[in-house]
C-alpha cells in the first residue's frame, strides 16, 4: 500500500447494519456475460458547436451509444462478451466530495470479481495507490465520505497534469481509469480520453456522474450520485426550521442552500419541505430582477402574510443567486477583471466605473468584503463565501422598518422591535450575545460539507437552533441567529434504496471497460421505476458538450472551448411548473412538510426525489424506441413494396425531415449558449 487511505473504520452498530445491506442490480448487469447493443453515432446537443467539438476530439467524437442487455433480450447485432481477461482499473475521486462514492467503488470491485475472480483494482492519483480488497471495503460499504481513497479538487487539465496522468497509467499498467466527479471532472475525463487515444495508450477512461449539486443533467443523465441524499437531508433540516417558525409564530428564516450556479437543490428541497418562498437564480436571470425587485417581492410577501395574522416564514435561496442578479453580476465582472490585473483589494473601489462604485458603496460592509475575494478558476465568484441570505435579510430589514411606520397595525401591535445577535466566541468556546433595538432575521447556510447526515447530527443542529433561541428575549418580527454552516461531504445515504444506483454505476463501469469503450460516461435511466426496469448504458462524453462562444452570462467560459456545462433549472419543465402551481399555497397556507430523518425501512425508505418523478426523462429508452420504428419502416418499405406504400413513406418522411431540420437548427436550438 502506497497510501495512508483505506484504514478500516470503527463502526457503530447502526453503521454495521448499513454495511450488511446488499444492493440489487438490474437484469442487464447480472451473470458473467456482457451483452452490449450499439446505437447510431452521436452528435453534439448544440449543433452549432458540433464542428468545434469534432475538430478537438478527433478520436472520441461521434461514438455510438451503448445499451447493456439482459440475457433474454433478442437483438441480432448485439455484441456478446464471454471472455474476461484479468484487468487493472484505477479510480480517482475528483472535485468536491459527494455522498455515494464508496458504493461506486464497491460495485466496480464486485463486478471485477464476478467476471474474473483474479482481477485486481488500484486506486490512482499521482501514482499513490491503494489496492482495493474485500477487507478494506468491509467498513466502507453503504457509508458516506470520500475517505477510502481521499479526494482532490485539482483539475486534470494542464499539459503537465495530463502527462503525469498518462505516465501514471502506463507505469501502473492500467486497463481502465474511472474518474468520479461532476461537470468539471468529466470534462477533464473527455480530454484525457482523447489524449490517451492519440498517444495509443491502452488505458480506457470512464466517467461517473457524481455531484451533489445535481447540475450534471442532460438527455443521457437523469440524476447524479449524491443529489438524492443532499436534498433529503437538507429538506429534513429545513422542515425542522419550519416547525420552529410555525411554533413560535414570530420569526422569519432566510436559508441559503448549496448548489453553485444552478438551483436544483433549492427547487427539490422546496418541493419536499414546502417552505413559504423560494427564489431561484434562473427566475431572477430570466426576468432580470434587481436587488430592489427581490427585496420588494419578499417584503410584499411578508406584508401579505401579516394581513392574515401570520408573522413567521421560511425563505430559501440558492447559493448562486448573487451571480444571477444583473447589476451584482456586472459589478463582480469589474471586480474580477481588476483582481486579475493585480489591483489590490484596497484600491478596487476607486477604480470601478461610476455606477459600479455607487452599487459597491451601497452594499453592506460584510458583502463588500466577500465580493472582493479572488474568483474561481472559471471566473465565477466564491459563491459559498458570499452571504446572500444576510444581504437580502439586511435589505428586507431596512425596507420593513420603513413600512412599519405605514403599516404599524400589522407589525408593532404584535412585536416589540428588539434584537439579540448570537455569535460563537472562538476564544471562550461558547455562545455570546449582544442586544440591539432593531429588526433582525435568521440566516442560515446549509452547505453539507463534512457532517454525517445521521439522525444525531440532525437533532444536534436542531438543538443548536433551540439553544440560540434561549438567548432571545422580547418579541421581534424576524429572528436573529448566527450564520449556520452545515457541511456536505461525509453524508450517509438517507435511505438504503438510494445506494442501489451508486452500486449499479460501478457495475456499468466494468461493462464499459469490457466492451473496450473510451471516453464514455456510465448512465442509469428510468430511475423512477423499480430496479428491474432500469436502463443501463453508456454515452460518449463529447455528446454532452457545448461550446461557449462569448462570456455574457455567469461563469462564461473562454471562446470556443468545448466542455460539460452545469445544467440550470428548466423554467419550462414539469418540476418548475409544479412549483409555480403551488407557490401561492406554500406562501399563504403554511403547508410545511417533513420528509423525516434517516430511514432504513418504512414508507419513506424508498422515496425518490420529486423532480425525478415528475419529469419524463427516459431519453435512452426513446432512442431505442425510435430505432425500433425505423427498423419496422425498413422492413415494410423495401424493394418490391407497392407504389402506395412507397409514396406514403416518402411523404411522411419528407414532412418529418423538414420539421426536424427546423427544430435542430442553431437558431431554434434551446441549448445554444447565451
N, C-alpha and C positions, 0 to 999 in steps of 0.2 A: 504494500500500500504506500503510495507516494503522497497521500493527502491526509490531513487531520480530520476529514469528514467521515461520516459513516459510523461514528461511535454509537453503540447500542444505547437506546434511551431507557430511562427508568419509567415505566408506565404505571399509571394509576389503574384501579380496577375498571374504570369507565373506558380508558384507552385500550386496555386489554380486550374488553368486549368488542370494541370497534375493530381491533386488528384481526378478529376471527371472522369478520364478515367477508364472504367471497362474492364479488360482483359477477353478474352473468354477462355472457357475450352473445350477440345476435347469431342466428344460424349460419350466416355467411362467413363467420370467422371460426366456426367450430371445425374440429377434425384436423388432420395433418396435411391436407391438400389445399393449396391456394388456387382458387378459381377467379380469374380476372377477365372482365369484358372491357375492351377499349372502345370508346366512343369516337366521335369525329374530332378533328383538330380544333383546338380552342383559339379564340381571338381575344382581344382586349375589350373590356366593358366599354371603354371610351374609344370609339372607332377613330377619333381624331388623333389619338396618341399611339395607335397601333404601329405606325411606321417607325416612330422613335423607339418604341419598346423592342420591335423586331430587329432593329439595327444594333441595339446594345446587347440583346440576348440572342445571339445568333444560334446557339446550340440548344437553348431551352425554351424558346418561344414557339408557340403553335403546337405543343404536345397535346395528345388527346386526354380526355377524361378517363378515369379508371373506376370501374364498378366491381366490387367483390361480390361473388355469387355464392348462394347456398348450394349444397350438394345436389338438391333435387332440381335446380334450375336447368332448363333445356335451351341453351344458347350455343348454336353450332360453332360459331367462330370464337368461343371463349378460350383463353389460354389457361391450360391446366398444368400446375407446377407440383410435381410429386417428389422431385429430388431437392433436398435441402442440405447443401454442404455447410460445414462449420463457418460461421461468420462472426466478425468482431464489430461491435457497434459502440460508438461514442455518443454520450448525451451531454448537453450543455444547458444549464438554466441561464437565460439572458433576461436583462431588463428587470423591472420591478417584480417582486415576489407576488404570487397569487395562489390561493388555495387549489390543491389538486395535483401539483407537480409530481409528488411522490407516487401517486397511483398510475400516472403515465409510465413511469419507470417500471413499476410493478407489472403492468400489462405487457410491456415490451419484454421484460425478463421472462415472464411466463410463456409468452409466445415463442421465444427463443428455445426454451426448454421443451415445449410441446413438439416443435418441428425438428429440432435436433438437440437431444439431451447433452451433446458435447460442446454446444456453442457457449461462448462467453460474452460478456458485455463490459465495456470500460467507460467510466466517466471521464470527460475530457475538458480541460481548458488549460492552455499554456503548458501542456504536457504534464500536468499534475493529475494523476489518475487514481481512481478508486475502483477496484474490481467488485462488481455487484454480485452478492451471493444471497442464498436464502436466509442465512443467519443475519446478515446485515439488514435485509429487507424486513425481517420479522417485526421490528419495533417501529417501522415507518408506514406500514400498510394502513390506509384509511386515516392517516394523520395529516395535519396541516404542516405548513412550513416548506422551506427550501434547504433545510439544514443537512439533508443527506449528502448533497453534492456541493452545497454553497451556491451562491449566485453572484452575478456581476451585472452592473449597468453599463459596462464597456460595450462599445459597438465593434462589430467585425467589418470595418468599412475601409479604413485606410490601406494603402498598399502594404505597409509593414504588418498590420493586423492580419490581412488576408494571407500574406506569405507565411506568417507564423502559423496560422491555422492549417495551411496546406502542408507545411513541413511537419507539423504535429501529427496530422492524419497519416502521412507517409511513414513517419517514424514508428507510429503505433500500429501500422498496417491495418487501418480500419476499413471495413467494407461499407460502413454506413455512419453518418453523423446526423443525429437528431437534435435540432435546435428548438428549444421550448421557450416561447415568448410571444410578444404582441406584434403590432404592425411594424415597428422598427426592426425588431429581431428577425421577423420573417422576410422583410425587405433585404436584410443582410444575408439571410439564408439563400434567397434567389440569386444574389450577386455571387455568393460563394459557390453555388451550384454551377453557375456559368463559368467561373474561373477554373473550377475543378475539371469541368468538361473540356475546356480549351486546353488545359495542361495535361489532359489524358490521365488524370488521377482516378483511380478505381473507386474512391470513396463517393458514395451517393448521399446527397444532402436531402433531408426530410424536415419539414416544419410542422409544429403542433401549435394550434391557436390557443394560447394561454394568456389571458389578460383580464384582470378584474374590472376594467373599465367597460368591457362589452363593446368596444369600438372596432374590433376586427370582425366586421359583419359585411357580407356581400352575398351574391347569389349562390355561392357554394358553402358558405359558413353560416349556420343558423344561430349558434351561440358559442360563447367562449368559456374555456375552463376557468373557474373561479367566479364568474359573474353571478351564478345562482346563489352561491354561498354568501358573497358580499352583500347582495341585495336583501337576502332573507335576514341576515344578522342585522344589517342596518335598519331594516323595517321593524324588527322587534325593538330595537333601541328607540327608534322614532315613536313607536307605539307607546313605550313607557313614558316618553316625554309628553305625548298627547294625553295620556292618563293623568299625569301630574297637572297639566294645564287645565284639563276638564274638572279635576277635583278641586283645585284652588280657585278657579274661575276668575283669575286676575292677572295672568301672565301671558305674554306673547313670546314665543321662541323663534329665533332665526337659526336655522341649521344648514350649514354648508356641507355638501356631500362630495366625495371624491368622484373622479371621472375624467379629469383632464378637459380636453376641448369639447367632447360630446356629453350629452345629458342623459345617457341611457340609464345610469344608476338612479338619478333623480326621478326619471319617469317611472321606472319599475317600482321604486320604493313608494311613490305616491299611489300607484295602483294597488299596492299591497297594504299600506297602512292608513290611507285616506286622510292625510293632514288637510288643513284648511286651504292651503295655497301652495303652488309650486311655480317658479319662474324658470323656464327652460332657456338656455342660451340660444337655441335655434329659433325660438319665438322672437327673442329680442333682436337677433341679427336680421331675421326676415322682415320684421316690422320697423327696424331701425329705431328702436326705443332708446331714449336718452336716460341719463340718471334721473332727471326730473320726471320723466314719464313713469319710470319704475317706482319712484318714491310716491308719486300721486296715486298710482294703482294700488299700492299697499295701503296707503292711508285711507283711500276710499273704501277698501275692504274692511279695515278696522272700524271706520265710521259706520258702515252698513251693519256690521255685527253689533256695534254699540246701540244702534237704533232698535235692535231686538234684545237688548239687555244681555248681550254676550260680550264679555270683556277679556277674553282669552283667545289664544290661537297658536297654530304651529305653521311656520312658513319654511319651505325647503328651497335651497338654492344650489345649483351645480357649481362645481369648482371652477369651470371655465367661463362662468357668466361674465366676469370682469372684462375678458377679451371680446365678448360679443357686443358690448356697449360701444357704439361707433366712436364717440368722442374720446372715450378712455383708450380704445384700441389705437386711435391715431396718436394720442399722447404717448402711449407705450412705444410706438414705432419711432417717434422722435427721440425718446429717451434711449432706446436700444441702439439707434444709429450713433448717438453721441458717445455712449459707453464703448461701442466697438471702435470708435475713433480715438479712444484713450482719454476722453474728457473725465475729469474726476467727479465724483458724486457731488461734492460741494459746489461745483461750478455748473452743474447741469441746468438748474433753474434759470440762470442768467442767459443761457444760450438757446433756450427754447423759443419757438415762434411766439408772437404776442398772444394768440388765442390759447396755445398750449400752456404758456406760462400762467395765464389767468386761471385756467382749469386746474393746473397743478397747485396753485396757491389756494384755490377754493377747497381742495380736499383736506381732510383732517391730517394732522402731522403723522400719525401712525401709518396711514395709507401712503403718504408721500414717501416715507422711508422704504416701504415694501415695494413700491413701483420702481425704485432705483436699484433693485437687485439685478445683478448681471443676468441676461437672458439665457434660456436653454440653448442647446446646440441647433435646434430648429427655429431659433429666433422668437420662440414664444416666451411669455413671462413665466416666472417661477410660481405657477398657479397655487400650489399648495401652501405657499408662504404669504399669499395676499388674502387678507381677512375681509373678503367681500361681504360676509354677513355682518361684520361690525360696521362697515361703511354704510350699508343700507340701514342698519339699525340706527346709526347716528343721524342719517338724513331723515328717517321716519320720525325719530325723536324730536328733531327740530321742527319738522312740519306739524307734528301733533301738538307740540307746545303752542304753535301759532293758532291751530284750530281749536285748542282748548278754550281760548277766550270767546270764540264764536259759538262753540258747541259745548259749553261748560255743563249743560244739563246731561250730556252723555257721559262725561268723564269725572268732573270734580265732585259730583254728588256721590260717586261710587268709590273714589280713591283719593287719598291724600297723595301729594307729589313727593314721595320720599324714596330715596335710593340708597341701597347698600351695595358697594362693589366688593366682591370677594376675590382674593388672589392667593396663589400658592407662594409662600415665603420659602425660597430655596435655602436660606441660611438657617431659619428656625424649623424647617421641615413641618410646617403647619399652615393652616388656613388663616389669613389675616383679612380684615375688612375695614373700609373707611366709609363714612356717611356723607351723603351729599343730598341737596334738595333739588331734584330734577327728575324727569322721567328717565328710565333706562330699559334695556331689553336683555333677554337671554340670548347669547350667541354661542353656537357650538359648531365644531367641525368634526364630522365623522369620516375619518380617513382610513381607519382599519389597517394599520401598517405595522403590526408586531404584537398585538394582543390576541390570545386564543379566544375564539368566539364560543366559549363554553358557557353553560348556564351560570357558572360562578362569576365570570367576567361581566356578563350582562347584569347580574344582581349587584356586583360591585359598582359598576357605573351608575346604576340607578340609586344605590346608596349614597354615592358621592353627590349626586344631584340633591338628594334629600338632606345631606349634611350641609350643603350650601344654603338650602332653604332655611335651616335652623338659624342662620345669621340674619335673615331678612326680617325686618320689623316694619310696621306701618303697612299701608296698602298702596300699591302702585299699579299703573296700567301695564307696564312691560317689565318683565323680570330681568334682573341683573345676575350674571354668573360669570365665572371665569371662562376663558377660552378652552373648551374641552377638545382634546385631541385623542382620538382612538385610532390606533394603527391597524394596518391592513394585512400584514403578511401571514402570520403563523396561524391562520384560521383553521379550525376543524370544519369539516363539512357539516352543514346544519342537519342534514339527514343522510342516511346511508344510501338512499336511492340515487343521490346525486353523484356518488362515487363511480357509478357504472360507466357513464360516458368517458370519464377520465381513463379508466382501466381499458375500455374498448379502444380508445385512441392509441394506447400503447400497442395493442394487438395490430391495429391498422398500420402502424409504423413498420412492423415486421413484414406485413403483406406487401407494402410498398417496396421495401428493400428486396424481398424475394422476387418481385416482378422486375427488378432491375431499374426502377424509376429514379430519376434525379431531378431535384428542383420542384418537388410536389409538396402539397400541404395535406395532412390527414384530415378527413372530413367525416362527420356523422350527421345525417339529416333525418327528418321525420321524427324528431326527438319528442314531440308531444304525445306520441303513440307508444304503446308497450314495446319493450326491448326487442321482441321477436319481429317487429315491423320496421326497425331502424334500417336505414340505408347507409352502408359503409363504403367509402371510396376514397379517391384522391384526385385533387385538381392541381394543375400547374400554377405555381405562384404568380407567374407572369400574366396569367389570365385575369388576375385580380388587381393588376396595377393600373394606375392612371398617371398622367403627366401634367404637372402644374406648369402653366405657361407664364404666368406673371403673378406677383405677390400682392394681391389686393385684399385678401381675407386673413383671418387669424392663422398664424403659423404657416404661411405660404412657403413653398419650397423654392429652390433655385430653378431658373428657367430650364425647361426641357429635361428634367430629371425624373425618370420613372420610379415609382415607389408605391407601396401599400399606404394608403392614407386613411386616417381614422374616419369611420362611418358615423355621421351625425344622425340625430333622431329624424325620421321621415315625417314631416308635417302633413303628409297626405296618407300616412299609413293607418292601419286599423287601431294600433295601440294609442296613437295620439288622438285619434277620433274618439276612442273610449274615454280618454282623459277629458276632452272638451265636453263630451256629453254629460259627464258627472261633475264638472268644475263648479257649477253653482251649488249643487248639492253638497259637495265637500266643503265649500266656503261657508255656507249658512247653517247647515244642519248638524254639524259635529258627529258625523257617522264614522268615528275613529274605529279602526280595525287592528287587532293584534294577532299576527300570524303565529305567535307562540315561540317558545325557546327551542333549543336543540332537541330534536325528536328522532328516536330510532324506530318507533312503531306508532301506530295510531293513525287518525285521519289526516294529520299534517305531514306525515313522514315521507310521502311520495308526491307532495305538491310540486308543481313546476312553476317557473316564473310566468307572470301574466302576459308579458309582451311576447313570449314564445308561443303561448297557447292561442292568443287572439290573431296572430299573423298567420298567413297561409304561405309558408316558405319552402315547400318541397320542390325546389328548383331541380335538383338532381333527378327526382322522380319524374318530373315533367319532361326533362330532356330524354329520358328513356322512353316515356310515352310517345313523344314526338317521333323518335326513331322507329317505334313500332308502327305508327301510322304511315311513315314514309316507306317502310318495308312492305306494308299492305298495298300502297299505291304501286310500287314496283311489281308486286305480284299480279295486280289486276291489269295495269297498263303496261303491256309488253307486246312485242311484235306478234301480230295475229289477233289482237283485240279488235272490236268493232270500231267503225268510224265515230259513232255516237259516244262511245266510252272515251276515245281519244280526244274528241272535241271538248267534252265536259271536263276532262282532266286538264287540258291546256287552258281553258277559260278560267277554271278555279285557281290553277297555279299562277297564271298571269296576274290575277287580282291579288292573290296572297303576296306574290313577289313585289308588286307595286306598293302595297301597304307597308310591308316590312322594310322596304328600301327607304321609304319616307321616315318611318319610326327610328331606324338605325342611323340616319344621317347625323353628322355632328351638330347641326343647328337644332335638332329636336331631341338630342341625347341628354337626358336629365343628369347624367354623370359627368358632363363636361365641366372641367374645373372653372372656378369663378375667375 
